[in-house]
Amino acid sequence: MKKFVTSAVLSAILVFFVSVGSAFAGFLGSPLSGYGPYTTPITAVMDHDSRWNYIESYTGETGSYWDGCLAYVNGQNVVCAEWNEPYPWAYKKSGGGDWSIMFNYDDDASGSGYQYLWYDNHTGYDYGVLQWTPVLAAASGYVTYYDSTWGQIKIDHGNGYRTAYTHMTNIVPNYCPQYVTKGSVIGYVSNVAPISVGYHLHFEVEKNVSGSWVEVDPYGGSGQPVLWE
């Protein structure tokens, strides 16, 4: 005997898949005015390997100190050495060749833009844009953290994720808690930090895992979904 699926059943199935899809859909907009997540100049990515002397991109490619290493010291790229261990270290890819990452990444070292990956144990993305570029809330939520020393705020989006924005000046929501809407200006790109850094926005995404905030990559990788819209 043939069985026919009623319209009510079909509707229920559609609602289920739409709701599942929505749960995993990206919710983040660009944190920078005039740029998208795949067009903003990227000068450092998130390291998916928590070990020192190793690095892994969101694509799953790996590199290490032993593949080739550069240190960024006071605006200059120099050979890695014991004395410059506190500075950012970039590595070549294991097995040779270029890193297969987004085209808007620039390693600022080799000339090709893809030979070195910055940097070991980096917890977010560095967007190298001009000073005074407006920084936007990537999603709506409450500002739950403010630090004038680092020019940083954190926004809890109420869905298990929060975002952090660092090195800003003229921060608009300079007290907590304060609700901000997606796409609203929350500050401007600068170099605010206790140590000397160039003008850029350091952007992080954190996920609440069993009550602890853990850095995750908005571009995906390591079993995590892409969080961009």
Phi, psi and omega in degrees: 000131180286144177246135181248138178274123181288162179297327179295318178295317178300317179298318179297319179296317180296316179300320180299311183290325177295318180294320178296316180298320180295326181295331183254001181289150177293147182234356185268134169265178180293139176275005182227132180294131177087001182228155170249168182298339181253008177238344178292132177300123181253127180248348175205141184248176176278132178272120180274358178250115185283353180282148172287150179074009176225152178216148177218132179273172180293344178280352181092359177284149185232158175208172182206171177305323185282348177275344184136131189220136172235145176246142178259108186235114176050046176084005182235146174266121182231167179292138179298140179205168183301324184289338181252022179301328180290348183270164178299135178244135177244147184234152170282163183281140176298131182090356178085175179089178181275154172287132181268072180242180186304148187293344182270010175272142177222120183281351176054035183219309190266343185096329178278334180088358185223007185276328180243140179250120179262135349213166186304126178065022174288135189260003181203208179240137173259122178255111185272081179244174185291152173304144179076007171296128181296134176262134185248150171292122183289340176200160180290153178165189181257133172288117184247357183208137179218130181222107182289334181296323181255000183060047189234142166227159174234139181242123176270121186268001174074010180237020182094001179234153169219158180239151180234141183230124190231151179079023181273160170236164180051049181292127184285306179276077187267026171211162184235148349277154175213134181275133176234148181262153180303131179087355179282150180286127180245355181167191182223145181301133178208205179228032184293120180184156178294336180245167183285121175225156177281170180291120178189165171255126171265120185240129180232151171238133179237146179242138179279113180241107179054039177090355179246143178272124183238133180293134175230161184265121180294343178272001178095196182092161180056033178080003180264150180282162171288129186261354177285151177298000000 
